[in-house]
């Protein structure tokens, strides 16, 4: 694990850092040699609990076609009916092309910061069990640490249950 030079990151990582900074968050990027495509992989690599990993999942509204970005504690599974009720419409899992079009990121690197499209954010209240959490920073090899309250405030995410 190494901290990357913020002057020379991958373009997606640079977009994350710039968007986070514009929202008042200094995202200190950690580059991992192994991928962090899953919460389990990321937790193992970072030597933290799975719950401290933010799974950034994209769903599609069944009626509106809107992109919803869910920030979920790594040890939770999303109950689409629970979240859909909170958001006011059903949710479906979109294909990889929809995720990339809505966020500008490939699955495995979707970040709460730097989305290129319009997304509505919803944050798992269970992330507040931790003093800090780790989220993807644009690629499967890059992550950053953030305080849950700061993540919610900076992204404007709606808070609620996911299970």
N, C-alpha and C positions, 0 to 999 in steps of 0.2 A: 504494500500500500504506500502510495506516495502522494504528496500534495502537488498538484499541477501548477505550472507557471500560468497565471491568469492571462498573460499576454499571448499565449500560443495554444489555447485549447481547441478542441473540435468545434466547428461552427455551432452545433446544437448546444454545447456546453457554454460557449460564449453567450448565446442567446439567453440561457438560464441565468447566468451571472448578471448580465445587463438588466434583465427584467426584475430579478430579485433586488438589485441595487436601486432601481427606480422606485421600488416599493418599500425601501428602507431596510432590506435584509442583506447582510454581507454573507454571501454564500461562499464558504471556503471549500473548494472542491477537493475531494480525495479521489485519486485515480487508483483503481484496483487492477491487479494483473489478471485475476480471475473475474468471470462475469458475475454480475449481481442481477441476473434476469428474474430470479424468484426471491421472495422474502427470506426463504431458508438459506439460499446461497449468500445473499447480502449479509445476513446475521452471522453466518459462519465466518465470512471474510472479515467483518468488522469486529468480531468478538462481542456481540451484543445479543440481547434476546430477540426472538422473531417479532414480538410485539412492538419493538422499537423501530421496526422498518415500516415506512409508509409505502403501501401498495397504491400506486396511482393507476386506477382502473377507469377506462372509458366505456360508457354505456350510451345507448341511443334511445331517445324518447320514442315510444311507439306511435304516439299521435303527432307530435311536433317534428320529429326527426332531429331534434336538438341534441347536441353532444353534452353529456354530463360527465364530469371528471370527479370520481370518488377518491378521496384520500382516506385509505383504510389501514387500520393497524394490521401488521403482518400476520398476527395470530387469529384474525377474524375472517370469516367467510361472509360475503355479502348475501343478504336475503333480499332479492330484487323486489319482492312484494312490499317489504317494510320500507325500503328506500323510495320505491315508486309512489307509495302512498304519501310519504313526506314531501315528495316533489310534485305530486299532483298528476302524474301520468305513469303508465307502465314503462318498464325498461327492457331492452333487449341487448344482447352482446353483439356489437358490430364486428365487421371483418377488419382486417389489418389496414386496408385502404382507407376506410372511414376514420380509423384512429389517426393515421398519418395526415389525412386531409384536415381533420379537426384540430390537431395539436401541433403538427409539424415534426412529430417524433415517431420513431418506430417503436412497436411494442417491445418492452424490456428497458426502454430508456425514457418513457413518458415522465415528465417532471411537472410539479405543481406550478412552476414558473416557466415562462417563455413560450406558451402556446401561441401558434400563429393564427388560429381560428377562434371563433367565439365559443367558449365553453362555460357551462354553469358548474361551479364547484360545490361539493358537498363533503363535509369532513366528519369522519368517525369520532364520536365523543370519547371513545376508549383510548385515543392517542394521548389524551390528557392524563393518563396514568403515569406518564414518563416525563422527566424533566427536559429531555431532548429526544428527538427522533431523527432518523436518517431517510432521505428521499433521493430518488434518481435525479441525475443532473444532465439528462439529455442523451446519454449512451448507456449501454449495459455495464460499462466499466467506470462510470463516474457517479459519485454520490456527494451529498452535503448534509451536514448536521444542522438542525434548527429546533428552536423551542416551539412546542405546539401552539401556544398562544400567539407567538409571532407569525407562525405559518398561517393561522386562521386570519389574523388581522391583515396581513399583507395580501392574501389572496381574496379576501372577502367571502371565504367559503361559509356556507350555511352549515351549522353544527347539528348533528343528530345521530340516532342509532343506525347501525347497518345490519343488525341481526335481530 
